[in-house]
Amino acid sequence: IKRLPMELFQFNFIMELRLANNFLTSIPPEIGLLRTLTSLDLSNNQLTSIPRELSKLTNLTELLLYNNQLTLLPPELGYLYQCQNLGIEGNPMMEPILSLMMNQGSNTVIPFLRDHMISNLFAAPIIYI
């Protein structure tokens, strides 16, 4: 499949969604409506980004994004406190995610994003007069 049918997002009782090995280039923000998901596999697609609404899936314990075209992850993924298995290998990640993943493993990425999100939240704005 190349795109997800919007009807999918009406099924808010889905706990596991396997969409690997397709031709998806994007995931609609409505993915955030599937709040009962515990496992989401989007591996081996052609994704270049993922929506920040994915962070609303706070029951996720597994998020598999292997072998896509992702270079960045939204900092909001730091809200995925339950996620024990983040699979992002096989993506052309940019720094600092790339170094973190190579040196400490992909499961350290969510805490890093959480810390990055919090530090951005408290960053003082620059005001020019």
For each residue, the residues with C-beta under 8 A, 3 or more apart:
1: 4 19 22 23 24
2: 22 23 24 25
3: 24 25 26
4: 1 8 19 24 27 28 31
5: 8
6: 9 28 30
7: 10
8: 4 5 11
9: 6 12 28 30 31 33 34
10: 7
11: 8 14 34
12: 9 33 34 35 36
13: 36
14: 11 17 34 36 37
15: 36 37 38 39
16: 37 38 39 40
17: 14 34 37 39 40 41
18: 39 41
19: 1 4 22 24 40 41 42 45
20: 41 42 43 44 45 64
21: 43 44 45
22: 1 2 19 44 45
23: 1 2 45 46
24: 1 2 3 4 19 27 42 45 46 47
25: 2 3 45 46 47 48
26: 3 47 48 49
27: 4 24 31 42 47 50 51 54
28: 4 6 9 31 51
29: 32 51 52 53
30: 6 9 33 53
31: 4 9 27 28 34 51 53 54 57
32: 29 35 51 53 54 55 56 57
33: 9 12 30 56
34: 9 11 12 14 17 31 37 57
35: 12 32 56 57 58 59
36: 12 13 14 15 59
37: 14 15 16 17 34 40 57 59 60
38: 15 16 59 60 61 62 82
39: 15 16 17 18 60 61 62 64
40: 16 17 19 37 54 57 60 62 63 64
41: 17 18 19 20 62 64
42: 19 20 24 27 45 47 50 64 65 68
43: 20 21 64 65 66 67 68 87
44: 20 21 22 66 67 68
45: 19 20 21 22 23 24 25 42 68
46: 23 24 25 68 69
47: 24 25 26 27 42 50 65 68 69 70
48: 25 26 68 69 70 71
49: 26 70 72
50: 27 42 47 54 65 70 73 74
51: 27 28 29 31 32 54 74
52: 29 55 74 76 77
53: 29 30 31 32 56
54: 27 31 32 40 50 51 57 63 74 76 77 80
55: 32 52 58 74 76 77 78 79 80
56: 32 33 35 53 79
57: 31 32 34 35 37 40 54 60 80
58: 35 55 79 80 81 82
59: 35 36 37 38 82
60: 37 38 39 40 57 63 80 82 83
61: 38 39 82 83 84 85
62: 38 39 40 41 83 84 85 87
63: 40 54 60 77 80 83 85 86 87
64: 20 39 40 41 42 43 85 87
65: 42 43 47 50 68 70 86 87 88 91
66: 43 44 87 88 89 90 91
67: 43 44 89 90 91
68: 42 43 44 45 46 47 48 65 90 91
69: 46 47 48 91 92
70: 47 48 49 50 65 73 88 91 92 93
71: 48 91 92 93 94
72: 49 93 94 97
73: 50 70 77 88 93 97 109 113
74: 50 51 52 54 55 77 113
75: 78 113 114 116 117 120
76: 52 54 55 79 113 117
77: 52 54 55 63 73 74 80 109 110 113
78: 55 75 110 111 112 113 114 115 116 117 118
79: 55 56 58 76 114 117
80: 54 55 57 58 60 63 77 83 86 110
81: 58
82: 38 58 59 60 61
83: 60 61 62 63 80 86 110
84: 61 62 107
85: 61 62 63 64 107
86: 63 65 80 83 106 107 109 110
87: 43 62 63 64 65 66 106
88: 65 66 70 73 91 93 97 101 106 109
89: 66 67 101 106
90: 66 67 68
91: 65 66 67 68 69 70 71 88
92: 69 70 71
93: 70 71 72 73 88 97 98 101
94: 71 72 97 98
95: 98 99
96: 99 100 112
97: 72 73 88 93 94 100 101 109 112
98: 93 94 95 101 102
99: 95 96 102 103
100: 96 97 103 104 108 109 112
101: 88 89 93 97 98 104 105 106 108 109
102: 98 99
103: 99 100
104: 100 101 108
105: 101 108
106: 86 87 88 89 101 109
107: 84 85 86 110
108: 100 101 104 105 111 112
109: 73 77 86 88 97 100 101 106 112 113
110: 77 78 80 83 86 107 113 114
111: 78 108 114 115
112: 78 96 97 100 108 109 115 116
113: 73 74 75 76 77 78 109 110 116 117
114: 75 78 79 110 111 117 118
115: 78 111 112 118 119
116: 75 78 112 113 119 120
117: 75 76 78 79 113 114 120 121
118: 78 114 115 121 122
119: 115 116 122 123
120: 75 116 117 123
121: 117 118
122: 118 119
123: 119 120
124:
125:
126:
127:
128:
129:
